[in-house]
Amino acid sequence: MKITGIELIRYSRGIRVHAGEVDWLWVRIHTDEGLTGLGETYPCADAEAGAISRELAPLLLGRDPLCIDRLWADMFLAVNYHGWAGAELRAISAIDIALWDIAGKAAGRPIYQLLGGASRDAIPVYNTCYDHIDFLAEPVRLAEELAAMGIHAMKIWPFDPVAKETGGQSIHHGQMERGLLPLKLIHGAFGPSMQVAMEFHGYWNLPCAKKIAQACEPYEPMWLEEMLPQDNLAAYSELARSTRLPLTISERLMTRWGFRELLENRAASTIMPDICWCGGISEAKKIAAMAETYYLPIAPHNCGGPVLHAASAHLAANLTNLSILETVRRHYLDEYRGLLTRDLIPEQGWLGLPPGPGLGVELREEVLTRPNVHTTRIS
């Protein structure tokens, strides 16, 4: 089997998250045997498509798509010289997912079976609260609604508005109380029956992060996620020593080499790779295996598009050291609707094992005719 073409499909969402527009790039790899593979990455579709067109597609055309490890190593070598920790790795991630989709289809099996089989009957999930209910204004109502759906873990980021006021360089008492309030209210209403993960998006300096962590301790959050930028992992180690709360790090680290120092300095209690950023299914599996040697769990970051959601489900089904999988109910109940041939929707806080063969999902062809979708084929 040979790769005959690579289709780049840009899906413009018209949605701003944090600093800018977030678009999805879908990649379809075509073969001479009629099998296709679907992959995805985000948030900068033009940059990632450029990396594929210029650097990666020439390496892939005419090659055997089942040689996934060899193709990954060749792609990484091709971009390594001029810097890989950005659009290039996100592009490799999308291609890697598509190659695993082809491998599953060729074998007639779901991807998780090719990874080593299912390690559980269903996948535990939490909800990241990009939601119709504002967690800053109505945190208890939001938690009540999630609990009614059988979801007993949620992620919020109430300190972000404060960080934007101060640049993450200072925090006074009133700002601290404002940031703590949603956590405090949910904890008061639910106690330990609703776990609350606190996301910080890397906005804070080290002294502020220590203060915030100390202030959060009485309310027992599930974890503190990305309090600092990810560029100085020794600072994370110092932060970890200053609090009894667990730290979760980091969807923005790429490749097993990016996670190596984090594992060695024991700063994180939970490891959070993003399949669409870290290097794809191949690299996420290796990162998880490395984490397992340190007895650390994996909680994959899953806040992109519907193909990432499907790929993350396959990885989560397989990993023996899975802790919990991120999901976004606004995504699976709204934004993903009508994009793929099958929806993967949690029930009572659990996501069923994903179907196959391969990813078990395809893009609906009518999606390609939408005005916000732009397609380029390389062959």
ChimeraX attribute file (.defattr): number of C-alpha atoms within 10 A of each C-alpha:
attribute: neighborCount
match mode: 1-to-1
recipient: residues
	/A:1	14
	/A:2	17
	/A:3	23
	/A:4	19
	/A:5	19
	/A:6	23
	/A:7	18
	/A:8	25
	/A:9	20
	/A:10	24
	/A:11	22
	/A:12	18
	/A:13	13
	/A:14	11
	/A:15	9
	/A:16	10
	/A:17	10
	/A:18	8
	/A:19	6
	/A:20	11
	/A:21	14
	/A:22	19
	/A:23	21
	/A:24	24
	/A:25	30
	/A:26	28
	/A:27	29
	/A:28	26
	/A:29	27
	/A:30	23
	/A:31	21
	/A:32	12
	/A:33	11
	/A:34	10
	/A:35	16
	/A:36	23
	/A:37	26
	/A:38	26
	/A:39	30
	/A:40	33
	/A:41	31
	/A:42	26
	/A:43	21
	/A:44	18
	/A:45	25
	/A:46	16
	/A:47	17
	/A:48	24
	/A:49	25
	/A:50	15
	/A:51	20
	/A:52	26
	/A:53	18
	/A:54	10
	/A:55	16
	/A:56	22
	/A:57	19
	/A:58	14
	/A:59	14
	/A:60	23
	/A:61	19
	/A:62	16
	/A:63	15
	/A:64	16
	/A:65	27
	/A:66	18
	/A:67	12
	/A:68	17
	/A:69	13
	/A:70	12
	/A:71	21
	/A:72	21
	/A:73	11
	/A:74	15
	/A:75	23
	/A:76	19
	/A:77	12
	/A:78	16
	/A:79	17
	/A:80	13
	/A:81	8
	/A:82	9
	/A:83	12
	/A:84	17
	/A:85	18
	/A:86	16
	/A:87	23
	/A:88	26
	/A:89	26
	/A:90	32
	/A:91	32
	/A:92	30
	/A:93	30
	/A:94	29
	/A:95	34
	/A:96	29
	/A:97	31
	/A:98	29
	/A:99	30
	/A:100	29
	/A:101	31
	/A:102	26
	/A:103	25
	/A:104	24
	/A:105	20
	/A:106	16
	/A:107	13
	/A:108	12
	/A:109	18
	/A:110	24
	/A:111	32
	/A:112	28
	/A:113	19
	/A:114	16
	/A:115	18
	/A:116	12
	/A:117	15
	/A:118	20
	/A:119	16
	/A:120	15
	/A:121	11
	/A:122	18
	/A:123	22
	/A:124	24
	/A:125	24
	/A:126	24
	/A:127	23
	/A:128	22
	/A:129	21
	/A:130	16
	/A:131	13
	/A:132	9
	/A:133	14
	/A:134	13
	/A:135	21
	/A:136	18
	/A:137	11
	/A:138	13
	/A:139	19
	/A:140	20
	/A:141	14
	/A:142	20
	/A:143	25
	/A:144	17
	/A:145	12
	/A:146	21
	/A:147	18
	/A:148	12
	/A:149	13
	/A:150	14
	/A:151	22
	/A:152	22
	/A:153	24
	/A:154	24
	/A:155	24
	/A:156	21
	/A:157	21
	/A:158	20
	/A:159	26
	/A:160	19
	/A:161	15
	/A:162	19
	/A:163	22
	/A:164	12
	/A:165	12
	/A:166	14
	/A:167	14
	/A:168	22
	/A:169	15
	/A:170	16
	/A:171	22
	/A:172	10
	/A:173	8
	/A:174	9
	/A:175	17
	/A:176	17
	/A:177	14
	/A:178	15
	/A:179	23
	/A:180	19
	/A:181	17
	/A:182	22
	/A:183	25
	/A:184	19
	/A:185	15
	/A:186	24
	/A:187	20
	/A:188	12
	/A:189	13
	/A:190	15
	/A:191	13
	/A:192	16
	/A:193	12
	/A:194	20
	/A:195	22
	/A:196	26
	/A:197	23
	/A:198	25
	/A:199	20
	/A:200	20
	/A:201	19
	/A:202	20
	/A:203	21
	/A:204	26
	/A:205	17
	/A:206	17
	/A:207	13
	/A:208	19
	/A:209	26
	/A:210	19
	/A:211	16
	/A:212	20
	/A:213	23
	/A:214	14
	/A:215	15
	/A:216	21
	/A:217	12
	/A:218	11
	/A:219	17
	/A:220	18
	/A:221	23
	/A:222	19
	/A:223	22
	/A:224	25
	/A:225	23
	/A:226	24
	/A:227	27
	/A:228	22
	/A:229	19
	/A:230	19
	/A:231	12
	/A:232	11
	/A:233	21
	/A:234	15
	/A:235	15
	/A:236	25
	/A:237	17
	/A:238	14
	/A:239	22
	/A:240	20
	/A:241	12
	/A:242	14
	/A:243	18
	/A:244	12
	/A:245	19
	/A:246	17
	/A:247	26
	/A:248	24
	/A:249	29
	/A:250	27
	/A:251	22
	/A:252	21
	/A:253	22
	/A:254	26
	/A:255	24
	/A:256	21
	/A:257	10
	/A:258	17
	/A:259	22
	/A:260	14
	/A:261	14
	/A:262	22
	/A:263	22
	/A:264	13
	/A:265	14
	/A:266	18
	/A:267	23
	/A:268	26
	/A:269	20
	/A:270	26
	/A:271	25
	/A:272	28
	/A:273	29
	/A:274	27
	/A:275	32
	/A:276	35
	/A:277	30
	/A:278	28
	/A:279	31
	/A:280	33
	/A:281	28
	/A:282	21
	/A:283	22
	/A:284	27
	/A:285	20
	/A:286	14
	/A:287	25
	/A:288	25
	/A:289	19
	/A:290	16
	/A:291	22
	/A:292	17
	/A:293	9
	/A:294	12
	/A:295	11
	/A:296	19
	/A:297	22
	/A:298	26
	/A:299	25
	/A:300	26
	/A:301	24
	/A:302	24
	/A:303	18
	/A:304	21
	/A:305	23
	/A:306	26
	/A:307	28
	/A:308	27
	/A:309	26
	/A:310	22
	/A:311	30
	/A:312	28
	/A:313	27
	/A:314	28
	/A:315	26
	/A:316	30
	/A:317	28
	/A:318	23
	/A:319	23
	/A:320	17
	/A:321	17
	/A:322	23
	/A:323	17
	/A:324	19
	/A:325	24
	/A:326	22
	/A:327	28
	/A:328	23
	/A:329	20
	/A:330	15
	/A:331	19
	/A:332	17
	/A:333	13
	/A:334	10
	/A:335	14
	/A:336	18
	/A:337	13
	/A:338	13
	/A:339	19
	/A:340	17
	/A:341	12
	/A:342	17
	/A:343	17
	/A:344	19
	/A:345	17
	/A:346	21
	/A:347	14
	/A:348	15
	/A:349	22
	/A:350	18
	/A:351	20
	/A:352	17
	/A:353	20
	/A:354	25
	/A:355	18
	/A:356	18
	/A:357	20
	/A:358	30
	/A:359	30
	/A:360	20
	/A:361	23
	/A:362	18
	/A:363	17
	/A:364	12
	/A:365	11
	/A:366	9
	/A:367	14
	/A:368	16
	/A:369	10
	/A:370	10
	/A:371	9
	/A:372	12
	/A:373	15
	/A:374	14
	/A:375	14
	/A:376	12
	/A:377	14
	/A:378	14
	/A:379	13
